[in-house]
Amino acid sequence: MVEYRQDGFMTKDPSEAMQRHVLRRLNRHALECWPHVDAITVRFRQGFAYVAAEFPGEERLPLCRLRFNGGLQTWGFALYLGGNKAYRDQLLPSGLPVGSPEEALDCAGDLYLSALAPVIRVPAGLVVLVGPPASGKTSFVQALIERRQIDAEAVVSSDAIRAELFGTSSSETESDAADARIFETRDRRIVARLSAGRTAVAESTNVTPQARARLIAIARRFNAPVTMLRFDPDVTDLLQQYTERGRTDLTSGEVRDYAAVMTRDAGADQLRSEGATAVHDVPGRGQATTPAEAAARFCFV
């Protein structure tokens, strides 16, 4: 028989198998989003799961409390408040008081873990930006240039090359021959930089394995490390950014299609399996992070 507290919620903990499942999910998610965290720990007690992050040196940081509602997908959420060392029920970014363990970790992690993230060092080599149109790649690159973290010449943009070769004439650019010329030019410029031991930033969508394989093959010719930076905003944020940019070369449906390919074919594990030396997610609007703030988290060496 399941017991309930006076507030109407379960006092029974999930089964041991469910506990292990939640712990694996949270650690897998933390590894992708906050690699500076050693581990996520979860302590189950009377229907609650107390989630904390562990750092090198045995430092432990409480994050949030999940309330077991009988299933694995939907948990109540309470944020840890360090000032009074207590947990308080909160709404998740979805506007709901319940959500998945990953949603809860994202909410607490954005508050507590992101601020503790060390600067990410990007070695000289090939940097591949991966993300659908309007996901923030160009704004991020511009912020890097403005902050003098990279030279403008380091950025090899397929869109810029398209405009350079064909101007604003859409009829000339919409052909296989035009695409071939654009990407041959891009590849030559990347080769020139890598052969000189300098960083090249490949700025295009690169959401498909085929597009990335071509770039990885170039990097391997020069034994250059490949750092992939993922831009993966929520679809709602993505479409809002698309609308704000006033783009006429793509429809909102096409942007959605790119986002779907990104979800299917450009996860962090997939990119590593293809040969990426390192994979990092670049924060954006969903994390209340400006391009300049995102750029400040990276150091190009």
N, C-alpha and C positions, 0 to 999 in steps of 0.2 A: 504494500500500500504506500502510495506517495504521500509524504507529509508536506504541509504548507505552513508558511509563517503567517503571522497576523496580517501582513501586507498582501497576502494572497499568492505569493510566489513560492516555488518549490524550495524545499530544503535539501532535497536529494541531489547528490553530485552525479554527473554523467558517468557512464561505465568507464572502466580503465581503458578499453579500446578507444572510446570516444575521446578520452583525455589525451591519449597518445596522438590521436589524429589531429586534434586541435594544436597540440604542441608542435607537431611537424609542420603544419600549415603556417603557423606564426613564424617559426624559424626560417622556413623557406622564403616567406615574404620579406622578413627582415634582412636576409642575406642579399636580396635584390635591391631593396630600398635604402638600407642603412648598413653597409658592409663594415662600418667601424664598430658595430655592436658585436660583442663576442657571442652572445646567445640571448634568446628570450626564454624566460622561465615562467611557469604557470603553477600557481598553488591553488588547489581546489578545496573549498570548504563550505559546507552547508548551502550548496546550490550556486555558489559564486566561484569565479575563476579570477584570481589576482595575477595580473600580468606585469612583469618587470623586465628591464633590460640589464644585462651584465656587461661590464666593460673590462678591459685589461686591468690587472691589479685588484681584482675581486670587488670593484665598485659596483653597486647595485642601485638602479633607479626605478622606483615604482612608476607605472604608466597609467594603468586603468584597471577597472574591474568589470568582468563580464558576468551577466546573470543568466544562468541556464534556464531555458524555457522548454526543454524537452527534445530539441533537435540540434543538429550541427550547424545549420545555416543561419539561424536567427537568434541573437543573444542581446539581452539588455546591456546598455553601456553606461558606465559611470567613470568620469575622469578623476585621476588622482590630483588633489590640490596640495601642493607641498607646503603652503603657508600654514595650514592647520592640520596637515598630515591626515587627511580624510578623503573619502571618495564622494563625489556628487553626481547624481544622474544628469546626463546631458543629452542633447540632440546631436546626432551625427550630421555630417555635411549634407546627407540626403534629406534632412529635415525630419527624420524619424528617430524615435528613441531606441530602436533596435536595428541590428544589421549583422553582417558577417564578422567573424573575428578579424579578418583583414581590414575591413572598414574601420573597426574600432582601433586597431593598431595604427592605421594611417592617421586617424584623428589625433591620437595621443602622440604618435611619433613626430608629426609635423610640428607639434608644440614643444616637445621635449628633446627629441633626438636630432632633428635637423640642425638645431643651433649648436649641437656638439660635434657636428661632422667636421673632420679636418679638411683642409684644402686638398683637392684631388690633383695629383701630379700627372700630367700628360706628357709622355716622353716624345722627343722628336721622332717623327715618322708620319704615317698616314692616319689622319683623323677622318672618320666617315660619319657624317650626320645622317641619322635614320629617322624619318618621320613623314607623315602625310603633308600635303600642302596646307599652309596656314597654321602649322603646329608651333611656329616660333623659331625656326632654324635661322632665318635671315636676321631677325632681331637679336638673337643670341650672338651671332657672328659680328654684327655691327657693334654690339656692346664690347666684345673682346677687342675689336680694333680701336674703339674709342678709349678703352682703358689701357691701350698699348700692350696688351697681353700677346697679341699676334700682329704681324704685318698684314696690311691689306693684300699684298701679293701672295700671301700664303693661301688665300681662299680661292678655290677653283670652283666656280659656280656654273652649272650647266645653263641656268636661266640667263646669267650675264653673258655667257658665250653665245647663246641663241640670239640675244639682242645685238651683240657685237657683229655677228655674221650676217644676220638677216634684218636687223632693225625691227620695226613694228609690223612688218608684213606677215600676217598670219598665214596667208596662202602659201608662202614659200617654206614656212617652218613645219607645216603639217604634212610631212612626207617621210618615208623611211630614209631617203637619201639625205635629207636635212638632219635627221637624228644621227645618222652615221657620221656625218661631218662634225656635228656638235660634240659627240662623245669621243671621236678621234682627237679633236683639238683638246678636249679636257684631259684625255689620257696622256698626251704629249706634255702638257703643262705639269701634270702630277709627276711624270717620269723625270722631268727636268729638275724639279725640287728634290725629289727623293735621291736622285743620283748625286746631288750636291750635299746630301746629308741634312737637308732642311725639311721642316714640317710642311705638309700639304693638307689642306682641309677640303674634303670633297663635299660640296654643298649641293645636294639634290635629294630627292625623296628616298631612294635606296631602300624601299620597303620590301623588295622581292629578293630572294636568294640569288637570282641570276644577276641582278645589278650589283650586288655586293661581291659575288664571285669574281667579276671582272676587276674590281678594285683590289681585292685581296691578292689576286694573281700578280698585279703590278707590284704591290708591296713586297711580295715574296722574292721578286727578282733582285731586290736590294736589301733583303733581310731586315726590312723596316717593320717595327711594331705597328699593329693596327689597333687603334682605339676607336671604339664605336660609341657615339653619344646618341641616346634614344630620346626622341621627343614624342610623347604619347599622351596628349591631353584627353580628358573626357570628351566624348563626342559633342556634348552640349557646348563646352568651352571651345572646341575646335570650330564648330559651325559659327559661333559668335565671332571668333577671330576672323574667320573667312568673310563674314558679312562686313565687319569693320574695315577690312582691307579693301573692300570694293573690287575684288578680282572679277574679271570678265572672261578670263581664259578657261575657267573651270566652272562647272555647275556644282551646287551643293550636293547633288547626288554623286557626282564623281569624287568629291571630297570624302563623302561617306564610304565610297568603295575603297579609296586609299586607306582609310582608317581600318576597314575590315581586313584588308591584306596585312596591315601592320599588326593587328591583333593575332592573325593566324600565322604569319611567317616571320615576325621580327621580335619575338620574345628574347629576353636576355640569354637564356640557355641556348636557344637556336643560334644566336649570333656567336656565342662562344664555340659552339660545335662547328661552325663554319670556318673558324680560324682567328676570331678576334682575340687580341692579346688581353684587352680589358673592355668592359662594357659598363657605361654609367648612364643613369637616367638624369636628364636635365629638368629641373623643376620649372614650373611655369605658373599660369594663372590659377590652376587648381590648388597649388600650394601657396597661393598669395605671394608669389615671388616674381619680381620684375626681371627683365633680361639682364640688367646690370647686376642685380643681386645674384642671379644664377651664374653669370660670368665670374663673379668674385669667388665662387667656390672652386674654380679651376686654376691651375698654374701650369703653363706650357713651358717646358724646359728643353 
